[in-house]
Amino acid sequence: MTATIALVDDDRNILTSVSIALQAEGFLTRIYADGETALKALIDNPADLGIFDVKMPRMDGLELLRRLREKSQIPVIFLTSKDDELDEALGLAMGADDYIAKPFSQRLLIARVRAILRRAEITQPGAATTAGGAAEAPTGPLVRGRLTMDPARHRTTWNGEAVTLTVTEFLILETLAQRPGIVRTRNQLMDAAYQDDIYVDDRTIDSHIKRLRRKFRQVDPEFDSIETLYGAGYRFSEE
């Protein structure tokens, strides 16, 4: 079934270009120039996923998400004109699924859309099926020492405390934690986090690792389970 994507941005050029790119990939799109218009439309006729600009007149993306969460659990990707960690923290705390800074690659955005929609399907009973038509069992939680990751619900905890991760951060950490002690190269982490042949440079993976460490140190200042092997890559230590 074709997914419908709601685009909310006061920049008409972004609305047009992203809509064309998504339609070329087989998605249906609806476009809205402000949060107030989008709120009423999405409550009356929900979409499968929303892509919201953070900074908008009349109603910004954060307020739009807050109001929508009273009625809907639609997955949401935030777009922002700058890498504002405060906005990201607020958005993720309210239930956003990912956060992409402008300017962005449309191929990267489409890859994130696909990843989030796949996770949304897993959480719906009977939605995911095998080639023979049988329902796939949701992936069980991954437990590594004090770390617990639940891919079906996109939830992560450390020592029982929740750590809110974007989809990209979740996929990188999941790849590391699947085989503790094994070094993962940057290329392997890129393959895990960025699908559909998207190119990212080494610094992008390094930035995600820094953000992961920072988020875990907010709940445990002594967190050191993601180790850097200079010239090789990264590994997860189960302790």
N, C-alpha and C positions, 0 to 999 in steps of 0.2 A: 504494500500500500504506500502511495507517494506521501512523503512527509510535507507538511506546510510550515514554512518558516516566516515568522513575523519580524520585520525589520523596522526599528524605531530610531530615527536620527533626524536632526534638523538640517543636515547637510544633504541637499538633493543629489549631488554628484555621487556621494557614498551610497545612498539608497539605490540609485540607478545602477551603478557598476556592480554592487554586491548582488542585487536582485538578478541581473543578467547572468552573473557567474553561477549563482545557485540554480537558476532555471536551466542553464546549460548542463548541469549535473543531474537534472531530473527532478528537482524540488519545485514545489509550488511556493510562491511568495506573496506576502501582503506587506505593503509599505505604509508607514505612518510618520508624519513629520514632527509629532510632539507626543509627550507621554499621556496627556489627558485624553486625546483622541484614541490612542492605542489602548488605554485602560478599559474604556467602555467596550471597544470592539473585541478585545481579548476575553473579557468576562462573558460577553454575549456569545462569542464564537471562538473558543480557544484554538490556538495553533499547537503544533507539536514541539516547537522550540522557538525561543525569542532571541534576537540579537539586538541589544539596547545600547545606545550611546549613553554615557554617564552624564555629560554636561548638555542639558537641553533647556530651552525656555519653557515656561508654564508648569511643567512637571519633569524633574530630571529622572534619569534611569534608576537611581537608588529608591526614590519615592515610588516610582512605577512598580518596581519589584516588591517593595514592602506592601503596597496595596494589593498587588496580584496574589501575594502569598496568603492573603486572607481568604481567597477563593480558589486558588489554583496552584498546582505544583509543576507548572510548565518549566522545562529546563531553560536556563538563560545563560547566554554569553554576553559579557559586558565589553564594550569598546570604549576606549578613553584616548584623549589627545596627548596624554603624558602618563608616565609610569608613576602614578600616585598611589603609594602604599596604603594611605589612609582610606581612600576610596575602595581599594581592593579588599582591605580587611573588612570594611563595612558591607560590601557587596557579598563576599563569601560568607560572612556571618549570617546574612539574611537568606542565604540559600542559592546564590549564583553558582553556576557550574564551572565557569572558566572566565578568563579575563585577558583580553588581547589589546596591546597598546597600538595606537595609530602612529605612523603609517604601518600597515600590516600587509602581509602576503595573502591574496585571496585564496590561494591554494592551501595555505596554512589554516585559514578560517574554515574552509570547507572540510579539511581533515578533522578539525575540532568538532564541527557539526556532526560529522559521521560518527566520531567516537562517542559523543554524548548521546546521540540517538541510539547507538548500540547498547549503551549502558541502560538507557531508559527502557529498552525492549526487554532486557534481562529481568528487570524488576516487575514486569507485568506477567502474571501466570499465563502460560500457554503461548506467549508471544514468540519466544525463541524456539526454533525447531531444527532437527537434524535434516540431512538430505532426504531421509526416508519419511519425514513428516512427524517423527516422534519429538515430543517436547524435550529440550535440553534441561538438565538440572542446573540451577544457578551455581556458580562457583562458590565454594565454601570459604569462610574466613581464612586468611593466612596469618598464622601466629609465629612470631619469631622473638622469643624472649619477652621483652616488655612492649613490643610492637604487635598490634593487631590491625589487619587490613581486611575490609569486607568489600570485595569488588562489586557484588550485586547491589549494594547500597551506597557505594562510593564513600565509605566511612573509614576513618583512621583514628586509632587511639594509641597513646603512649602512657604506660602505667595507668591505664583506665581513663585518662583525660583525652578529650577529643582534640584532634589536630585537623584543621580545615585546609584541604589541599585542592588546587585546581586539577583538572583532568590530566594535564601534562605532568604536573608534579607527582600525581598518584601513579601514573604509568611508569615514570622513572624509578620511583621508590619501590614499586611492586617488582620491577625487573631486578633491582639490586637485592631485595629481600627474599626472592624466590630461591636463591642459592647463596646463603651467607658464606663469607670468606672467599668467594670467587670474584676475581676482578672482572668488571665489565668495562670495555673500552667506550670511549665517547661515541664511536660509530654504532655500537650495539645499543646504547641508550637512545641515540637518535632514531634507530630503527623501531624501537619499542614505543617511543613517544610521538614520532612524526611518521605517519603512514602516507601512502599514495605518492611515494618518490619525492617527498619535499626535502629540499636542501636547507640545512641550517649549519652555521659554523660552530666550532668547538666552544666559543665563548658563550653561545646560547645555553648549551648543556651546563657549563660551569656556573652560569647565572642561576639556573634552576636549582643546582646543588646548593649554592649559597642560600637561596631562599628556603629550601627545605631545612637546612640546618638552623636557620634563624627561627623558623616556625616551631621546630621541636624544642629549641632552647627557651622559647617563651613558656613552655610547660615544664621543662627540665633544663636548668642552666648548665648542667654537666653533660648534656647529650653529646656523644662523640661516636655514634655508631655508623656514621657514613665517613669512611676513610678515603683519603686521596693517596693514590699510588702514582707519584710524579712520573710522567712519561708513559704511563700505562692506562690509567683510568680510575675507577672508583670501586669500592666494595662495601658491603654491609656487614658489620660485626654484630653477631647475635649475643655476644658477651658470654 
